[in-house]
Amino acid sequence: MLDEFRRRPVAYVVDAPRLGRLPPAVREFLRDHYQWYFGPVYIPTFRLHPDRIDGGVNVHVSGPYRWFPSPDSTSAELYLGQASVAPGGTFALSAGQHEFQIRPAGATGTLVLAVSAPPGDEIFPFIDPVQLDRLYGVR
C-alpha cells in the first residue's frame, strides 16, 4: 500500500473508520504526509522542523504548495534552493526529494498542497478543476 501511495499521486485521503485498521506503518505514513483540511478530507502536508526532517522532504504529490510558518514563527521564510517563500506564499513542487532551510534558524512551519480555496470560503473548497482531474485520473 505504501508503494502505491508513492507511485501514484494521492492528492486526497478521505477519513473513514477503516483507516484505523490499517497497518501501523501505513497509518504513520498518512499522519506524516497528510493533514485535515475540510470535513473528512485530508490533503498532502509536510510539517517542517529542521531537527526532525534533516533539511529535506520527499514530495509524492507534485503541485502548488503553500508555506505556513508556525504561530511562534509567523515571519519565518522558507528557502528551497535559491528561492525564498514568504509566509502564505505559494510555489510549485515536483515529486521527489527537496532540501529546505527555514530562516530564522529554529523556526518551524507546514507546507500544504495549495487547493483552490481555504476552508470556510465555500461549501466544497477542495473541489476545483485541477483537483477533479486528479480524482478522475486526468492530468
C-alpha positions as CSV (number, residue, x, y, z in Angstrom):
1,M,0.0,0.0,0.0
2,L,2.8,2.4,0.8
3,D,4.4,1.7,-2.6
4,E,1.1,2.6,-4.2
5,F,1.0,5.9,-2.4
6,R,4.5,6.7,-3.6
7,R,3.9,5.5,-7.1
8,R,0.5,7.3,-7.7
9,P,-0.1,10.9,-6.5
10,V,-2.9,10.5,-4.0
11,A,-4.0,14.1,-3.6
12,Y,-6.8,13.4,-1.1
13,V,-7.4,10.9,1.7
14,V,-11.0,10.6,2.9
15,D,-11.3,9.7,6.6
16,A,-13.2,6.5,7.3
17,P,-13.4,4.0,10.1
18,R,-11.3,1.6,8.1
19,L,-8.3,3.9,8.3
20,G,-7.8,3.0,11.9
21,R,-7.5,-0.7,10.9
22,L,-4.6,-0.1,8.5
23,P,-1.1,-1.4,9.5
24,P,0.9,0.9,11.8
25,A,3.4,1.8,9.0
26,V,0.5,3.0,6.7
27,R,-1.1,5.0,9.5
28,E,2.2,6.6,10.3
29,F,2.8,7.5,6.6
30,L,-0.7,9.1,6.5
31,R,-0.1,11.0,9.7
32,D,3.3,12.3,8.4
33,H,2.1,13.2,4.9
34,Y,-1.5,14.4,5.2
35,Q,-3.4,16.8,7.4
36,W,-7.1,17.5,7.9
37,Y,-8.4,20.1,5.5
38,F,-12.2,20.1,5.4
39,G,-14.9,17.6,6.5
40,P,-13.4,14.1,6.1
41,V,-10.8,15.3,3.6
42,Y,-7.0,15.2,4.3
43,I,-4.5,16.8,1.8
44,P,-0.7,16.4,1.4
45,T,1.2,18.2,4.0
46,F,4.8,18.4,5.4
47,R,5.5,19.7,8.9
48,L,8.9,21.2,8.6
49,H,11.0,21.1,11.6
50,P,14.7,21.2,10.8
51,D,15.7,18.9,13.7
52,R,13.3,16.1,12.6
53,I,13.5,16.1,8.8
54,D,17.2,16.7,8.3
55,G,16.5,19.6,5.9
56,G,14.6,17.6,3.3
57,V,11.2,16.4,2.3
58,N,10.2,13.7,-0.1
59,V,7.2,15.0,-2.1
60,H,4.9,12.3,-3.5
61,V,2.2,14.6,-4.9
62,S,3.5,17.3,-7.2
63,G,1.7,20.6,-7.4
64,P,1.4,24.0,-5.8
65,Y,2.2,24.2,-2.1
66,R,1.6,27.0,0.4
67,W,4.0,27.8,3.2
68,F,2.5,28.4,6.7
69,P,5.0,29.2,9.5
70,S,4.0,28.0,12.9
71,P,2.4,30.6,15.3
72,D,5.6,31.1,17.1
73,S,7.5,31.8,13.8
74,T,5.0,33.9,11.9
75,S,7.5,35.8,9.8
76,A,9.7,32.8,9.0
77,E,10.7,32.4,5.4
78,L,11.2,29.1,3.6
79,Y,14.2,28.7,1.3
80,L,14.1,26.0,-1.4
81,G,17.4,26.2,-3.2
82,Q,17.9,29.8,-4.0
83,A,14.2,30.7,-3.9
84,S,12.6,32.1,-0.8
85,V,8.9,31.8,0.1
86,A,7.2,34.4,2.4
87,P,4.6,33.3,4.8
88,G,1.4,32.3,2.9
89,G,3.3,32.2,-0.3
90,T,2.6,29.5,-2.9
91,F,5.2,27.7,-5.1
92,A,5.3,24.6,-7.3
93,L,7.0,21.4,-6.0
94,S,7.7,18.5,-8.3
95,A,7.7,14.9,-7.0
96,G,11.0,13.9,-5.4
97,Q,13.4,15.0,-2.7
98,H,13.6,18.7,-1.9
99,E,16.1,20.3,0.5
100,F,14.9,23.3,2.5
101,Q,16.0,25.9,5.1
102,I,13.8,28.0,7.3
103,R,15.0,31.4,8.5
104,P,15.4,32.5,11.1
105,A,17.1,29.3,12.4
106,G,14.9,27.2,14.7
107,A,11.6,28.3,13.1
108,T,9.1,25.7,12.0
109,G,6.1,25.5,9.8
110,T,4.0,23.5,7.4
111,L,3.8,23.0,3.6
112,V,0.3,22.3,2.4
113,L,-1.0,21.4,-1.0
114,A,-2.5,24.7,-2.2
115,V,-6.1,23.8,-3.1
116,S,-8.3,26.5,-4.7
117,A,-9.8,28.0,-1.5
118,P,-9.1,27.9,2.2
119,P,-11.6,26.0,4.3
120,G,-14.8,28.0,5.0
121,D,-14.8,30.1,1.8
122,E,-17.2,27.8,0.0
123,I,-19.2,24.7,0.6
124,F,-16.8,22.3,-1.1
125,P,-13.4,24.1,-1.0
126,F,-11.4,21.1,-2.1
127,I,-13.2,20.7,-5.4
128,D,-11.6,22.7,-8.2
129,P,-10.9,21.7,-11.8
130,V,-7.3,20.7,-11.3
131,Q,-8.2,18.5,-8.3
132,L,-11.2,17.0,-10.1
133,D,-8.8,16.0,-12.9
134,R,-6.6,14.3,-10.3
135,L,-9.5,12.4,-8.8
136,Y,-10.6,11.1,-12.2
137,G,-7.0,10.3,-13.3
138,V,-6.8,13.0,-15.9
139,R,-3.7,15.2,-15.8
